[in-house]
């Protein structure tokens, strides 16, 4: 479940685009101007930044250039209503990785995001597997020994995160930063409840407990499964 920063000042675009991305189970923060976008970028880690060119306070080209000057290497997908070659060259020269002209089809945006994510992690597996558990991000489905398991969006995101980082221990703060928007800030018992529910569903489907509690530290994928 990649985390995306969307910097777009037009709410008629930002709100439906945020919803469309969240339906694909991305975690999305939204900034309405370039300076607010910069504040987010200094505090959080993102897998992709979707950046409008025409922004108040600090435009998209300036924000992208500032990112590169400060060695922030997050992939940038630039959005703009301008479709001339000169405009595209300016965006790419400022440090953007890709360029999408408004209006665009949401399917094309999703395809370009997938391409940027693959470019960022060339070993990113299309299907994630751990023991009898199989998670397919393309279809957003989870199975245990071939049988479908019905997960909530948050349970799915937790499982995908653990599967993509099988050796790491994640505490509450780290899970909050990666899986929740900045303004949600769930309590520790909320995360505990999601992990408990995920464990229960996978065990009922026939999988050994895939998530290990490391007392005093957090959670990680159970390497003994």
C-alpha positions in Angstrom: 0.0 0.0 0.0 2.1 2.8 -1.3 1.8 6.3 0.3 1.1 9.2 -2.0 1.3 13.0 -1.5 -1.2 14.8 -3.8 -0.4 18.5 -4.1 -3.4 20.1 -5.9 -5.2 23.4 -5.1 -8.4 22.7 -7.1 -10.7 20.8 -4.8 -12.9 19.8 -7.8 -9.9 17.7 -8.8 -8.2 16.9 -5.5 -11.2 15.4 -3.7 -12.4 13.0 -6.4 -8.8 12.1 -7.2 -8.0 11.3 -3.5 -11.1 9.1 -3.4 -10.2 7.3 -6.5 -6.6 6.6 -5.2 -7.9 5.4 -1.9 -10.3 3.0 -3.6 -7.1 1.5 -5.1 -5.9 1.3 -1.5 -3.2 3.9 -1.7 -2.7 6.0 1.5 -3.1 9.6 0.4 -2.1 13.0 2.0 -3.4 16.1 0.3 -1.8 19.5 0.2 -3.5 22.6 -1.3 -0.4 24.7 -2.1 3.3 24.3 -2.7 4.4 25.5 0.8 2.0 23.1 2.5 3.3 20.3 0.2 6.9 21.2 1.3 5.9 20.9 4.9 4.6 17.4 4.3 7.7 16.4 2.4 10.0 17.4 5.2 8.1 15.3 7.7 6.9 12.2 5.9 8.2 9.6 3.5 6.2 9.0 0.3 6.4 6.5 -2.5 5.1 8.9 -5.1 4.3 12.7 -5.2 1.5 13.8 -7.6 2.2 17.5 -8.2 0.1 20.1 -10.0 2.2 22.7 -11.9 0.0 25.8 -11.1 -0.1 26.1 -7.3 -0.4 29.1 -5.0 2.6 30.2 -2.8 5.1 27.9 -4.5 4.4 26.4 -7.9 4.9 22.8 -8.9 8.1 23.5 -10.8 9.6 25.3 -7.8 8.5 22.6 -5.4 9.9 19.9 -7.5 13.2 21.7 -7.9 13.4 22.3 -4.2 12.9 18.6 -3.6 15.8 17.7 -5.8 18.0 20.4 -4.4 17.4 18.9 -0.9 18.1 15.4 -2.2 14.5 14.2 -1.8 14.3 11.4 -4.3 10.6 10.6 -4.2 9.2 9.9 -7.7 7.2 12.9 -9.0 4.3 12.7 -11.4 3.5 16.2 -12.7 0.0 17.2 -13.6 -0.7 20.2 -15.8 -3.2 21.6 -18.3 -0.3 22.7 -20.5 0.6 20.2 -23.2 3.3 21.9 -25.2 6.7 20.3 -25.6 8.3 23.3 -23.8 6.1 22.8 -20.8 6.9 19.1 -20.6 10.7 19.8 -20.9 10.4 22.4 -18.0 8.8 19.9 -15.8 11.3 17.1 -16.5 14.2 19.5 -16.2 12.8 20.6 -12.7 13.2 16.9 -11.7 9.8 15.3 -12.5 9.8 11.6 -13.4 6.7 11.6 -15.5 4.1 14.1 -16.9 0.4 13.8 -17.3 -1.8 16.4 -19.1 -5.2 17.3 -17.8 -7.9 16.2 -18.4 -6.8 12.5 -18.1 -8.4 9.1 -17.6 -8.0 7.7 -14.1 -6.9 4.4 -15.6 -3.9 6.1 -17.2 -3.0 7.7 -13.9 -3.1 4.3 -12.2 -0.9 2.8 -14.9 1.7 5.6 -14.6 1.7 5.2 -10.8 2.4 1.5 -11.1 5.2 2.3 -13.6 6.8 4.7 -11.2 6.5 2.3 -8.3 8.1 -0.5 -10.4 10.9 1.9 -11.4 11.5 2.8 -7.8 11.6 -0.9 -6.8 12.5 -3.0 -9.8 12.2 -6.2 -7.7 8.6 -5.3 -6.6 6.7 -8.5 -6.9 3.3 -8.5 -8.6 2.1 -11.2 -6.2 3.1 -11.5 -2.6 3.3 -14.9 -0.9 4.1 -16.2 2.6 3.4 -19.8 3.3 -0.1 -20.5 2.2 -1.1 -16.8 2.1 -1.1 -15.1 -1.3 -1.9 -11.4 -1.8 -2.3 -10.0 -5.3 -2.1 -6.2 -5.5 -3.4 -6.1 -9.0 -6.7 -7.7 -8.1 -6.5 -6.6 -4.5 -7.4 -10.2 -3.4 -6.1 -12.3 -0.6 -6.2 -16.1 -0.5 -5.2 -18.9 1.9 -4.4 -22.2 0.1 -6.4 -20.9 -2.9 -9.5 -19.9 -0.9 -10.5 -16.2 -0.8 -10.3 -14.3 2.4 -12.5 -11.2 2.9 -10.4 -8.4 4.4 -11.3 -4.9 5.2 -9.2 -2.2 3.4 -7.2 -1.6 6.6 -6.5 -5.3 7.2 -5.4 -5.6 3.6 -3.0 -2.7 3.9 -1.5 -4.2 7.1 -1.0 -7.6 5.5 0.5 -6.1 2.3 2.9 -3.9 4.4 4.1 -6.9 6.4 4.5 -9.0 3.3 6.6 -6.3 1.6 8.9 -6.0 4.6 9.1 -9.5 5.9 12.2 -9.0 8.2 11.2 -5.7 9.8 9.6 -5.0 13.1 7.0 -2.1 13.0 5.8 -0.2 16.1 2.6 1.7 16.3 4.1 5.0 15.2 5.7 3.5 12.1 2.4 1.7 11.1 0.5 4.9 11.7 2.8 6.9 9.5 2.7 4.4 6.6 -0.9 3.3 6.7 -2.9 6.3 8.0 -3.3 9.8 6.7 -1.6 12.4 8.8 -4.9 13.7 10.3 -6.3 10.4 11.3 -3.8 9.4 14.1 -5.4 6.2 15.4 -5.0 5.1 19.0 -2.7 2.2 19.7 -5.7 0.0 20.6 -7.1 0.6 17.1 -4.0 -0.8 15.5 -4.1 -3.7 17.9 -7.7 -4.4 17.0 -6.9 -4.4 13.2 -4.0 -6.8 13.8 -6.1 -9.1 15.9 -8.9 -9.2 13.3 -6.4 -9.9 10.5 -4.9 -12.7 12.5 -8.3 -14.2 13.2 -9.5 -14.2 9.6 -6.3 -15.7 8.3 -6.3 -18.4 11.0 -9.9 -19.2 10.3 -9.0 -19.7 6.7 -6.4 -22.3 7.7 -3.2 -20.2 7.8 -0.8 -20.4 10.8 -0.6 -17.1 12.6 1.4 -14.9 10.1 2.1 -11.9 12.4 4.3 -12.1 15.4 4.1 -9.8 18.4 7.6 -8.7 19.5 6.8 -7.5 23.0 8.2 -4.1 23.7 8.9 -3.4 20.0 5.9 -4.1 17.8 4.8 -6.5 15.1 6.5 -8.4 12.3 5.9 -11.2 9.8 6.2 -14.6 11.5 9.3 -16.1 9.9 8.4 -19.6 11.3 5.3 -19.9 9.2 
